[in-house]
Amino acid sequence: MREQTITLWVLPNHEFQTVPVLRAALKGFLKENPGVLVEIVPQTLHSIWNGLFDLVKNPSEVSGPDLVQIPGSWNAALAQLQALENLSELDPSLTLDSWQSMAGLYCRTGEDGSGIYSLPWWTEILALYYRKDIFARLGLDPSLLETLEGLKTACRKIRKETNGHGHFYPLANSNPRESILISDLVPFLWSDGGHLLDSKGGRALFQRGEAARGISLYLEFLNRGYMPLLGKSGLVPPSLFEGYCAMQFSRRWPKSMKNLGAVPFPAGSAGRFTLYSTQNLALVRGASSKSAAYRLLRYMTEPSRQKSYARSMGAFPAGPFEWEEMLSDPGLREVYRRSTSFMQGLPVSPIMGTLARIFERAMEGLIFQILSGQFRREHLESELAHAASQVDHILGQYV
Amino acid sequence: MNLPDLDLHGLLRLALPWISRASGAKRVSSFRLNVKESRLSLDLAYDQGQFQRTEEMIYLPQKSPFWALLTGKKAALSYKKPYPLLYVPLRWAGLSPREEALGVLRLEKPGGKKPFASGERNLAVLMAEELAQNLYQVDLDHKDKEQVRRLSALAELAAIFASSLRVEAGIRQILQGIQKHFRFDRVRLYLVDKSRQTLRGELSVDVRGKVKSLRQEEFPLRVGEHRFSNVLLGSGEGEVMEKYKDILLHLPLIVQGQPTGLLVVDNLLSQQSIQWKDVGVLKSFPAQIALAVDNARLFDEVQELSLYDTLTKLPLRRYFFQRAQEELYRAERFGQPLSLLLLDMDFFKQINDTYGHQVGDEALKAFSQTIVGVLRKIDFPCRYGGDEILVLLPQARREEAQMIATRLLSAIRSIRISVPFARIKEIPVSVSMGAAVYPEDGKTIEELIEKADAALYWIKSHGRDSAAFYQEIMAGVEEQPGLFQGDVA
C-alpha cells in the first residue's frame, strides 16, 4: 500500500512535549489508517502566519502543511485569502451543532456565513490564579482580586515585601515567554469600556480613551515591575505554577490546586470581562493528502478526544462538556462557571490576524521603552494612533 | 554532514542535541541577533530529545550585558537564578573584532543547583564557535539562493518590461510579475494624467495575484493634496510613513526628469517585513517600469492616431475597411442586410476659401458630430476624404437606410457655423448624399462605395442638399421634392 504523509503544523501546546503528547493522542488514528503517516511539526504563531501567507503568494514554490492549528480568530482572514479548504464543500453533511455556539462563530465565514473553514479543537478562558501561602503571609484578602484596582494594591504590597528578590514577581503574564499579545491586552481594554473595533467591524476603536486606559493599566503593571517583562538573565521567569510569582493570569488551569486559589478576571470600571479563545484545526488549500487529512481533522476534533487532549494541557474542549469532567477542584469549577457569564471573544473579522500583528508590533516598541526606562503614556497614545490608522486603512481596503 | 543541503533548522537539529550531551545542559536554545531591532530571537530550543519553536525574544537596551557577549568582550555570561544557565556567543574566528556575533546559545539546567563548571563553560564556547561557523556558511548559501532568485526576477521582469506594448496588458503583466517575484501582499500602480494634472489609479494586484482596476482613485497632482502626490513631487512621505517603511514602499516613476507615475507595494495584510535587499533590487525597477509604461502609452497613442482622425475623431479609412469587411462577412454568411452612405458637405471648399481653414475645421467638426448624433449605435462612420464621410449601416435595408438618410439631411441642415468677424455672422451647412445597398448594388465594399459615389455625383449635379440611391439613378428616377429632402413623410 502506498504511504501517504500528512503534515500537521501545531503550536507548542505542550511545550517540549508537544510532539510526544500528540503522537500518543493519534495512535488510534494511525492504527485505523495503515499506510498513513503523520508528520507533526511544532511551529510558532508567526511562523504559521507567515508560512500560510507564503503558500498563498507562491503556491508552486512553497511547501506547506496539510493540516494546521490556527487561533479561531484567524479563520475569517485565512478563509478570505483562500488559504483554507471550505470544509462544507468537502463534506456537505458537516454541521457545527456538536460544538459550543461561541466556538462556532470562529469557524464560519463568507457573506452568509455558510462556509465552514476550520473546526474548533479546544478552548481557553482567562482567569487569575494566586498563591494562598503568600497572601496569608502578607495578610492579603483574596477578595482584593475581584477588581483591577484591588489587583494593583495586591501587587504593590507584594512588591514591597519581596522587593524583586531573585526572580520573584507579584504577577505573571499568561504566557511569559511570548511578547505582549492581543489576547493579553483585550480583557484590560474591555474592563475599562474599550473596544477593538466598532460594532460593524469597520473602524478601529482601540486608540480611544477607554481602550487606551485599559491598555495603559497593563503596561503600568510592566513599568512598575509588578509583572516581569524580562529577567536580568534574559530568561523570562518561570511561572506561578513553577513557584516564581505570587499571581498569574492564565488561560490554562493547573493539574493541582495545592496552595493555589483562583478568581475570574478582575472587574474594571466598565464591569467584568474575560477572554474566551479557541484553537481550531483547518485543512490547507491544495493539501496533497486531502481526504486523509480531513479524516485526521475529524478524528482529532471528535468530542471525547477533544476532552482528553484539552485535559492534558489544562484547556477545555470546544464541544459541550460538564465542568466535573474537566475540573476536580470545586472552587475552580465555580471560578470558570462564573467566568462564562462575562466571557467574550475577539471580534470575528477578516482582519483579526493582521490586527493582532499590528498590535504586537506596536507593543514591541513600547517594551523596548519600558526596558530602557523611557516609557511615557504619550508613547502608548502615539503607537495606538498609528496602529488604528493602519487598521482603518486595511479595513477600508479589504473588508 | 552535507552542509549545502541543510537549512538553518536542519543544522540546529543536528547541533543542539550534540551540544546538550557534551555540555551537560538539559536544555539548549539558539538565538539569532537582529542588530537593527536590538534583540535576540529564538530560532530553536532542544530539551531531552524534543525540539521546540516558540516566540521568545531577549530585548537588548544599550546597557544590556549581552552586548559585551555579542561584541566579543566577554566569553560567556553565567547566571545561577532561577537555575544554572549559561550564555555563549555564536561567534567564529572569521568575524572581525568590530562585528557582532550571529547570536547566542543558551544552556540551561532547569531544576539544577550546581552551576556550569569551567570545563563545561569552555567546551560550550568552543562548540558555539563551531556552530557559528556552520551557521555562517548556511547563511551564505541562503543569501546566494536569494540572490539567484532576485537575479531571475530581474531577468524575467526585464523581459516583461521590454515586451509590454499595450498599456493595460503590459501594466498587468508588470504588476503580476513584481507581486509574484517579491511576494508582496499588494502592488498598485498610479499614472500621471498630464491633461488633468492628476495622479490616477490604474491597476492593483493582490496577494493571490488577482487584478483589480483602481480607476476610481484620482488625486490632484499638487503638494499637500495626497501622500502619493507628495511622494511623486519630491515632497517626501511624511513622518507618519516612517513607521511603515518595513511594510510599505512608494517608488516614484520618473522619465527624463518628469514624474510619470507611482508604484506602491505593501505587506499591510501579512505584516511581513519587506527585505531590504529586495528593496534595493526593486528600486532599480522604477526607471524601467516608467520607460515601459511610457513606451506602451506612446504605442497606444500612435495606434489611436492611425485609427482615428484627429479633427473629427471619426475612424479613418484603414479602420473603416477592417470593420466593413467584418460586416460584409456577416451579411454574406447570415443573409443580413447592409447599406452604405457617402456624405459630402456642400460648398466646403468655398467655406475654407471664404472664411478660412479654422472655420472650415469647425464646420467639419460640427458636421461629423451631427452625423454621429443621428446614427444608430451599430452604424460605423469614417472620414473618407477631406469633407467626405462614409457611413456603414449594418442590418439596414433600403427602407431603413432611407430613413437614416432623411434624418441626416434634416439634422445637418440645422447646423449653423459661427463666423463673428464676417458680415453674415453664421453660415448654414448642407450635404449631398449617395447611397448603395448590398447585394443589389455590389457585393464588395469597393463596389458599394463606387455605386454610392456615383449616386453622390448625380446629387451634386442635380442641386445638392439631397440624397439618392444608386438603384434610383439607374432607373432614371427623377428627384421627387419632399423625399430625401429631410422632411419626414
HADDOCK unambig.tbl for C-alpha pairs under 7 A between the chains (distance, minus, plus):
assign (segid A and resid 12 and name CA) (segid B and resid 52 and name CA) 6.89 0.50 0.50
assign (segid A and resid 12 and name CA) (segid B and resid 54 and name CA) 6.91 0.50 0.50
assign (segid A and resid 15 and name CA) (segid B and resid 52 and name CA) 6.64 0.50 0.50
assign (segid A and resid 16 and name CA) (segid B and resid 47 and name CA) 6.62 0.50 0.50
assign (segid A and resid 16 and name CA) (segid B and resid 50 and name CA) 5.68 0.50 0.50
assign (segid A and resid 16 and name CA) (segid B and resid 51 and name CA) 6.20 0.50 0.50
assign (segid A and resid 16 and name CA) (segid B and resid 52 and name CA) 5.57 0.50 0.50
assign (segid A and resid 17 and name CA) (segid B and resid 50 and name CA) 6.95 0.50 0.50
assign (segid A and resid 42 and name CA) (segid B and resid 52 and name CA) 6.59 0.50 0.50
assign (segid A and resid 42 and name CA) (segid B and resid 53 and name CA) 6.48 0.50 0.50
assign (segid A and resid 43 and name CA) (segid B and resid 53 and name CA) 5.63 0.50 0.50
assign (segid A and resid 44 and name CA) (segid B and resid 53 and name CA) 5.78 0.50 0.50
assign (segid A and resid 44 and name CA) (segid B and resid 54 and name CA) 5.12 0.50 0.50
assign (segid A and resid 44 and name CA) (segid B and resid 55 and name CA) 6.14 0.50 0.50
assign (segid A and resid 53 and name CA) (segid B and resid 270 and name CA) 6.82 0.50 0.50
assign (segid A and resid 56 and name CA) (segid B and resid 208 and name CA) 6.29 0.50 0.50
assign (segid A and resid 57 and name CA) (segid B and resid 180 and name CA) 6.93 0.50 0.50
assign (segid A and resid 57 and name CA) (segid B and resid 183 and name CA) 5.92 0.50 0.50
assign (segid A and resid 57 and name CA) (segid B and resid 207 and name CA) 5.81 0.50 0.50
assign (segid A and resid 57 and name CA) (segid B and resid 208 and name CA) 5.84 0.50 0.50
assign (segid A and resid 58 and name CA) (segid B and resid 180 and name CA) 6.94 0.50 0.50
assign (segid A and resid 166 and name CA) (segid B and resid 81 and name CA) 6.71 0.50 0.50
assign (segid A and resid 167 and name CA) (segid B and resid 82 and name CA) 6.51 0.50 0.50
assign (segid A and resid 177 and name CA) (segid B and resid 55 and name CA) 6.92 0.50 0.50
assign (segid A and resid 177 and name CA) (segid B and resid 56 and name CA) 5.42 0.50 0.50
assign (segid A and resid 178 and name CA) (segid B and resid 55 and name CA) 5.41 0.50 0.50
assign (segid A and resid 178 and name CA) (segid B and resid 56 and name CA) 5.42 0.50 0.50
assign (segid A and resid 233 and name CA) (segid B and resid 79 and name CA) 6.51 0.50 0.50
assign (segid A and resid 234 and name CA) (segid B and resid 58 and name CA) 5.69 0.50 0.50
assign (segid A and resid 354 and name CA) (segid B and resid 269 and name CA) 5.70 0.50 0.50
assign (segid A and resid 354 and name CA) (segid B and resid 270 and name CA) 6.21 0.50 0.50
assign (segid A and resid 354 and name CA) (segid B and resid 271 and name CA) 6.81 0.50 0.50
assign (segid A and resid 357 and name CA) (segid B and resid 271 and name CA) 6.73 0.50 0.50
assign (segid A and resid 368 and name CA) (segid B and resid 59 and name CA) 6.82 0.50 0.50
assign (segid A and resid 371 and name CA) (segid B and resid 61 and name CA) 6.82 0.50 0.50
assign (segid A and resid 372 and name CA) (segid B and resid 61 and name CA) 5.86 0.50 0.50
